[in-house]
Amino acid sequence: MAGLYDSQGRYTEAEPLYIKALELRQRLPLDEHPSIASSYNNLAGLYDSQGRYTEAEPLYIKALEIAERSLGVNHPNTIIFRENLQFLRDNRQS
């Protein structure tokens, strides 16, 4: 649902759902699980789309760190997370 709300620009409805998904995934026995990285990336993407870059960047970094450890540096998800972080940094400098 969060992704749907996000894609519709309904950010105030998407944010609590992304946060809840992250909280639930953090309860998994493996705190380095790839799904947790996805949750960090999703919430960061929401903040990024709202121009909340200082909130988005640490979440992108955390997603990337987890993905690199759990999936490897060349996994497609890891590459996407890295590109998202780089895109945010490039756009902040423009």
DSSP file (Angstrom, degrees, kcal/mol; ACC not computed):
  #  RESIDUE AA STRUCTURE BP1 BP2  ACC     N-H-->O    O-->H-N    N-H-->O    O-->H-N    TCO  KAPPA ALPHA  PHI   PSI    X-CA   Y-CA   Z-CA
    1    1 A M     >        0   0    0      0, 0.0     4,-2.7     0, 0.0     5,-0.2   0.000 360.0 360.0 360.0 -39.1    0.0    0.0    0.0
    2    2 A A  H  >  +     0   0    0      1,-0.2     4,-2.8     2,-0.2     5,-0.2   0.911 360.0  50.8 -59.0 -42.8    2.8    2.4    0.8
    3    3 A G  H  > S+     0   0    0      2,-0.2     4,-2.5     1,-0.2    -1,-0.2   0.881 110.0  50.0 -62.4 -38.5    4.2    2.1   -2.7
    4    4 A L  H  > S+     0   0    0      2,-0.2     4,-1.4     1,-0.2     6,-0.2   0.951 112.4  45.9 -64.6 -49.6    0.9    2.8   -4.2
    5    5 A Y  H  <>S+     0   0    0     -4,-2.7     5,-2.9     1,-0.2     3,-0.3   0.914 112.8  51.9 -59.7 -42.3    0.3    5.9   -2.0
    6    6 A D  H ><5S+     0   0    0     -4,-2.8     3,-1.7     1,-0.2    -1,-0.2   0.931 108.1  50.5 -59.3 -47.3    3.9    7.1   -2.8
    7    7 A S  H 3<5S+     0   0    0     -4,-2.5    -1,-0.2     1,-0.3    -2,-0.2   0.747 110.1  51.3 -65.4 -22.8    3.3    6.7   -6.6
    8    8 A Q  T 3<5S-     0   0    0     -4,-1.4    -1,-0.3    -3,-0.3    -2,-0.2   0.417 117.9-111.8 -91.5   0.3    0.1    8.7   -6.2
    9    9 A G  T < 5S+     0   0    0     -3,-1.7     2,-1.5    -4,-0.3     3,-0.2   0.650  75.8 136.4  77.4  14.2    1.9   11.5   -4.4
   10   10 A R    >>< +     0   0    0     -5,-2.9     4,-1.7    -6,-0.2     3,-0.8  -0.497  20.2 158.4 -92.1  65.4    0.0   10.7   -1.2
   11   11 A Y  H 3>  +     0   0    0     -2,-1.5     4,-2.7     1,-0.3    -1,-0.2   0.824  63.4  58.0 -65.4 -36.9    3.1   11.0    0.9
   12   12 A T  H 34 S+     0   0    0     -3,-0.2    -1,-0.3     1,-0.2    -2,-0.1   0.797 112.6  42.7 -67.4 -24.8    1.5   11.6    4.3
   13   13 A E  H <> S+     0   0    0     -3,-0.8     4,-0.6     2,-0.1    -1,-0.2   0.794 115.2  49.6 -85.6 -31.1   -0.3    8.3    3.9
   14   14 A A  H  X S+     0   0    0     -4,-1.7     4,-2.4     1,-0.1     3,-0.4   0.891  98.8  66.1 -74.1 -40.6    2.7    6.4    2.6
   15   15 A E  H  X S+     0   0    0     -4,-2.7     4,-2.6     1,-0.2     5,-0.2   0.900  99.8  46.7 -55.7 -51.4    5.2    7.5    5.2
   16   16 A P  H  > S+     0   0    0      0, 0.0     4,-2.3     0, 0.0    -1,-0.2   0.846 113.1  51.8 -63.1 -29.2    3.7    5.7    8.3
   17   17 A L  H  X S+     0   0    0     -4,-0.6     4,-2.4    -3,-0.4    -2,-0.2   0.908 110.1  47.4 -71.8 -41.1    3.3    2.5    6.2
   18   18 A Y  H  X S+     0   0    0     -4,-2.4     4,-2.2     2,-0.2    -1,-0.2   0.919 113.5  49.0 -62.2 -43.0    6.9    2.6    5.2
   19   19 A I  H  X S+     0   0    0     -4,-2.6     4,-2.6    -5,-0.2    -2,-0.2   0.916 111.2  49.3 -63.7 -43.2    8.0    3.2    8.7
   20   20 A K  H  X S+     0   0    0     -4,-2.3     4,-2.7    -5,-0.2     5,-0.2   0.912 109.6  51.8 -63.3 -42.5    5.8    0.4   10.0
   21   21 A A  H  X S+     0   0    0     -4,-2.4     4,-2.3     1,-0.2    -1,-0.2   0.907 110.8  48.6 -60.7 -41.3    7.2   -2.0    7.4
   22   22 A L  H  X S+     0   0    0     -4,-2.2     4,-2.1     2,-0.2    -2,-0.2   0.932 111.1  49.8 -64.0 -45.6   10.7   -1.1    8.5
   23   23 A E  H  X S+     0   0    0     -4,-2.6     4,-0.6     1,-0.2    -2,-0.2   0.914 112.3  47.6 -59.9 -43.4    9.9   -1.6   12.1
   24   24 A L  H >< S+     0   0    0     -4,-2.7     3,-0.9     1,-0.2     4,-0.2   0.910 112.3  48.7 -65.5 -41.8    8.4   -5.0   11.5
   25   25 A R  H >< S+     0   0    0     -4,-2.3     3,-1.6     1,-0.2    -1,-0.2   0.827 102.6  62.2 -68.6 -30.5   11.3   -6.1    9.3
   26   26 A Q  H 3< S+     0   0    0     -4,-2.1    -1,-0.2     1,-0.3    -2,-0.2   0.699  94.7  64.1 -67.5 -17.2   13.8   -4.9   12.0
   27   27 A R  T << S+     0   0    0     -3,-0.9    -1,-0.3    -4,-0.6    -2,-0.2   0.567  77.6 112.5 -81.3  -9.1   12.2   -7.5   14.3
   28   28 A L  S <  S-     0   0    0     -3,-1.6     5,-0.1    -4,-0.2    -3,-0.0  -0.287  83.1-114.2 -61.4 150.7   13.4  -10.3   12.1
   29   29 A P  S    S+     0   0    0      0, 0.0     2,-0.8     0, 0.0    -1,-0.1   0.810 107.1  60.8 -58.3 -29.9   16.0  -12.6   13.7
   30   30 A L    >   -     0   0    0      1,-0.1     3,-1.5     2,-0.0    -2,-0.2  -0.859  65.6-169.7-103.1 106.2   18.6  -11.4   11.1
   31   31 A D  T 3  S+     0   0    0     -2,-0.8    -1,-0.1     1,-0.3    -3,-0.0   0.558  87.6  56.9 -73.4  -4.5   19.1   -7.6   11.4
   32   32 A E  T 3  S+     0   0    0      4,-0.0    -1,-0.3    37,-0.0    38,-0.1   0.060  76.5 140.5-108.4  23.5   21.1   -7.7    8.2
   33   33 A H    X>  -     0   0    0     -3,-1.5     3,-1.4    -8,-0.2     4,-1.2  -0.403  60.7-124.0 -68.7 141.2   18.3   -9.3    6.1
   34   34 A P  H 3> S+     0   0    0      0, 0.0     4,-2.0     0, 0.0     5,-0.1   0.792 108.9  63.7 -57.2 -29.2   17.9   -7.9    2.6
   35   35 A S  H 3> S+     0   0    0      1,-0.2     4,-1.9     2,-0.2     5,-0.1   0.829  98.9  54.6 -66.6 -28.5   14.3   -7.0    3.2
   36   36 A I  H <> S+     0   0    0     -3,-1.4     4,-2.4     2,-0.2    -1,-0.2   0.903 105.5  52.5 -68.4 -40.4   15.4   -4.6    5.8
   37   37 A A  H  X S+     0   0    0     -4,-1.2     4,-2.6     1,-0.2    -2,-0.2   0.911 108.1  51.8 -59.5 -41.5   17.7   -2.9    3.3
   38   38 A S  H  X S+     0   0    0     -4,-2.0     4,-2.8     2,-0.2    -1,-0.2   0.895 108.0  51.3 -62.6 -40.0   14.7   -2.6    0.9
   39   39 A S  H  X S+     0   0    0     -4,-1.9     4,-2.4     2,-0.2     5,-0.2   0.923 110.4  48.2 -64.2 -43.7   12.6   -1.0    3.7
   40   40 A Y  H  X S+     0   0    0     -4,-2.4     4,-2.4     1,-0.2    -2,-0.2   0.935 113.5  48.5 -59.8 -44.8   15.4    1.6    4.3
   41   41 A N  H  X S+     0   0    0     -4,-2.6     4,-2.5     2,-0.2    -2,-0.2   0.905 110.8  50.4 -62.8 -42.4   15.6    2.2    0.6
   42   42 A N  H  X S+     0   0    0     -4,-2.8     4,-1.9     2,-0.2    -1,-0.2   0.923 112.5  45.3 -63.5 -45.0   11.8    2.6    0.2
   43   43 A L  H  X S+     0   0    0     -4,-2.4     4,-2.3     1,-0.2    -1,-0.2   0.900 112.7  51.9 -66.3 -39.5   11.6    5.1    3.1
   44   44 A A  H  X S+     0   0    0     -4,-2.4     4,-3.0    -5,-0.2    -2,-0.2   0.908 107.3  53.3 -61.4 -41.2   14.6    7.0    1.8
   45   45 A G  H  X S+     0   0    0     -4,-2.5     4,-2.4     2,-0.2    -1,-0.2   0.884 107.3  51.2 -61.6 -38.9   13.0    7.2   -1.7
   46   46 A L  H  X S+     0   0    0     -4,-1.9     4,-0.9     2,-0.2    -1,-0.2   0.948 113.1  44.5 -61.9 -48.7    9.8    8.7   -0.2
   47   47 A Y  H ><>S+     0   0    0     -4,-2.3     5,-3.0     1,-0.2     3,-0.6   0.899 112.0  53.6 -62.8 -40.2   11.9   11.3    1.6
   48   48 A D  H ><5S+     0   0    0     -4,-3.0     3,-1.6     1,-0.2    -1,-0.2   0.920 105.9  52.3 -59.8 -45.1   13.9   11.9   -1.5
   49   49 A S  H 3<5S+     0   0    0     -4,-2.4    -1,-0.2     1,-0.3    -2,-0.2   0.711 110.0  50.2 -67.3 -18.5   10.8   12.5   -3.6
   50   50 A Q  T <<5S-     0   0    0     -4,-0.9    -1,-0.3    -3,-0.6    -2,-0.2   0.402 118.9-110.0 -96.3   1.1    9.7   15.1   -1.0
   51   51 A G  T < 5S+     0   0    0     -3,-1.6     2,-1.4    -4,-0.3     3,-0.2   0.664  76.5 136.4  78.5  15.8   13.0   16.9   -1.0
   52   52 A R    >>< +     0   0    0     -5,-3.0     4,-1.8     1,-0.2     3,-0.7  -0.486  19.7 156.4 -93.2  63.6   13.8   15.7    2.5
   53   53 A Y  H 3>  +     0   0    0     -2,-1.4     4,-2.6     1,-0.3    -1,-0.2   0.824  62.8  57.1 -66.8 -36.4   17.4   14.9    1.5
   54   54 A T  H 34 S+     0   0    0     -3,-0.2    -1,-0.3     1,-0.2    -2,-0.1   0.790 113.2  42.8 -68.4 -24.5   19.0   15.1    4.9
   55   55 A E  H <> S+     0   0    0     -3,-0.7     4,-0.7     2,-0.1    -1,-0.2   0.798 115.1  50.2 -84.6 -31.9   16.6   12.4    6.1
   56   56 A A  H  X S+     0   0    0     -4,-1.8     4,-2.4     1,-0.2     3,-0.4   0.901  98.6  64.5 -73.8 -41.9   16.9   10.3    3.0
   57   57 A E  H  X S+     0   0    0     -4,-2.6     4,-2.5     1,-0.2     5,-0.2   0.895 101.1  46.8 -57.5 -49.2   20.7   10.1    2.7
   58   58 A P  H  > S+     0   0    0      0, 0.0     4,-2.3     0, 0.0    -1,-0.2   0.845 112.9  51.9 -63.8 -29.1   21.4    8.1    5.9
   59   59 A L  H  X S+     0   0    0     -4,-0.7     4,-2.5    -3,-0.4    -2,-0.2   0.903 109.5  48.3 -71.7 -40.4   18.6    5.7    5.1
   60   60 A Y  H  X S+     0   0    0     -4,-2.4     4,-2.5     2,-0.2    -1,-0.2   0.909 112.1  50.8 -61.7 -41.5   20.1    5.1    1.6
   61   61 A I  H  X S+     0   0    0     -4,-2.5     4,-2.6    -5,-0.2    -2,-0.2   0.932 110.8  47.7 -62.3 -46.0   23.5    4.6    3.2
   62   62 A K  H  X S+     0   0    0     -4,-2.3     4,-2.4     2,-0.2     5,-0.2   0.915 111.5  50.9 -62.0 -43.7   22.1    2.1    5.6
   63   63 A A  H  X S+     0   0    0     -4,-2.5     4,-2.5     1,-0.2    -1,-0.2   0.924 111.9  47.6 -58.8 -45.1   20.3    0.2    2.9
   64   64 A L  H  X S+     0   0    0     -4,-2.5     4,-2.7     2,-0.2    -2,-0.2   0.911 110.6  51.0 -64.7 -43.1   23.5    0.1    0.8
   65   65 A E  H  X S+     0   0    0     -4,-2.6     4,-1.9     2,-0.2    -2,-0.2   0.935 113.2  44.8 -60.6 -47.1   25.6   -1.1    3.7
   66   66 A I  H  X S+     0   0    0     -4,-2.4     4,-3.0     1,-0.2     5,-0.3   0.926 114.0  49.7 -63.4 -45.0   23.1   -4.0    4.6
   67   67 A A  H  X>S+     0   0    0     -4,-2.5     4,-3.0    -5,-0.2     5,-1.3   0.905 108.8  51.9 -63.2 -42.0   22.8   -5.0    0.9
   68   68 A E  H  <5S+     0   0    0     -4,-2.7     4,-0.4     3,-0.2    -1,-0.2   0.906 116.2  40.9 -61.9 -40.2   26.5   -5.1    0.3
   69   69 A R  H  <5S+     0   0    0     -4,-1.9    -2,-0.2    -5,-0.2    -1,-0.2   0.900 125.9  33.0 -74.0 -40.5   27.0   -7.3    3.4
   70   70 A S  H  <5S+     0   0    0     -4,-3.0    -3,-0.2    -5,-0.2    -2,-0.2   0.800 135.5  19.8 -90.5 -29.2   24.0   -9.6    2.8
   71   71 A L  T  <5S-     0   0    0     -4,-3.0    -3,-0.2    -5,-0.3     3,-0.1   0.661 106.2-111.6-113.1 -24.0   23.7   -9.7   -1.0
   72   72 A G    > < -     0   0    0     -5,-1.3     3,-1.0    -4,-0.4     6,-0.2  -0.165  32.6 -80.8 101.8 159.3   27.2   -8.6   -2.2
   73   73 A V  T 3  S+     0   0    0      1,-0.2    -1,-0.1    -5,-0.2    -5,-0.1   0.715 125.0  47.3 -72.3 -20.9   28.4   -5.5   -4.1
   74   74 A N  T 3  S+     0   0    0     -3,-0.1    -1,-0.2    -6,-0.1    -2,-0.1   0.342  78.6 121.1-104.9   7.3   27.2   -6.7   -7.5
   75   75 A H  S <> S-     0   0    0     -3,-1.0     4,-2.5     1,-0.1     5,-0.2  -0.439  72.7-119.4 -67.5 143.8   23.7   -7.9   -6.7
   76   76 A P  H  > S+     0   0    0      0, 0.0     4,-2.2     0, 0.0     5,-0.1   0.869 113.6  49.6 -54.3 -40.1   21.1   -6.0   -8.7
   77   77 A N  H  > S+     0   0    0      2,-0.2     4,-2.6     1,-0.2     5,-0.2   0.915 109.8  51.1 -66.5 -40.9   19.4   -4.6   -5.5
   78   78 A T  H  > S+     0   0    0      1,-0.2     4,-2.5     2,-0.2    -1,-0.2   0.918 109.9  50.2 -60.7 -43.0   22.7   -3.4   -4.2
   79   79 A I  H  X S+     0   0    0     -4,-2.5     4,-2.6     2,-0.2    -1,-0.2   0.910 110.3  49.7 -62.4 -42.8   23.4   -1.7   -7.5
   80   80 A I  H  X S+     0   0    0     -4,-2.2     4,-2.6    -5,-0.2    -2,-0.2   0.927 111.0  49.1 -62.0 -45.0   20.0    0.0   -7.4
   81   81 A F  H  X S+     0   0    0     -4,-2.6     4,-2.2     1,-0.2    -2,-0.2   0.908 111.9  49.2 -62.1 -41.3   20.5    1.2   -3.8
   82   82 A R  H  X S+     0   0    0     -4,-2.5     4,-2.5     1,-0.2    -1,-0.2   0.915 111.8  48.6 -63.2 -43.6   24.0    2.6   -4.7
   83   83 A E  H  X S+     0   0    0     -4,-2.6     4,-2.8     2,-0.2    -2,-0.2   0.885 109.1  53.2 -65.0 -38.7   22.5    4.4   -7.7
   84   84 A N  H  X S+     0   0    0     -4,-2.6     4,-2.2     2,-0.2    -1,-0.2   0.929 110.8  46.7 -61.3 -44.8   19.7    5.8   -5.6
   85   85 A L  H  X S+     0   0    0     -4,-2.2     4,-2.4     2,-0.2    -2,-0.2   0.925 114.0  47.6 -63.1 -45.1   22.2    7.2   -3.2
   86   86 A Q  H  X S+     0   0    0     -4,-2.5     4,-2.9     1,-0.2    -2,-0.2   0.900 110.0  52.7 -64.4 -40.4   24.4    8.6   -6.0
   87   87 A F  H  X S+     0   0    0     -4,-2.8     4,-2.5     2,-0.2    -1,-0.2   0.915 109.6  49.2 -60.6 -43.8   21.4   10.2   -7.7
   88   88 A L  H  X S+     0   0    0     -4,-2.2     4,-1.9     1,-0.2    -2,-0.2   0.937 113.1  46.6 -60.4 -47.0   20.4   11.9   -4.4
   89   89 A R  H  X S+     0   0    0     -4,-2.4     4,-1.2     1,-0.2    -2,-0.2   0.898 112.5  49.9 -65.2 -40.0   23.9   13.2   -3.9
   90   90 A D  H  X S+     0   0    0     -4,-2.9     4,-0.8     1,-0.2     3,-0.2   0.911 111.6  48.5 -63.9 -41.9   24.2   14.4   -7.5
   91   91 A N  H  < S+     0   0    0     -4,-2.5     3,-0.2     1,-0.2    -1,-0.2   0.812 106.6  56.3 -70.6 -30.1   20.8   16.2   -7.3
   92   92 A R  H  < S+     0   0    0     -4,-1.9    -1,-0.2     1,-0.2    -2,-0.2   0.819 107.2  50.0 -69.4 -29.4   21.7   18.0   -4.1
   93   93 A Q  H  <        0   0    0     -4,-1.2    -1,-0.2    -3,-0.2    -2,-0.2   0.685 360.0 360.0 -83.0 -18.1   24.8   19.4   -5.7
   94   94 A S     <        0   0    0     -4,-0.8    -1,-0.2    -3,-0.2    -2,-0.2   0.490 360.0 360.0 -80.8 360.0   22.9   20.8   -8.7
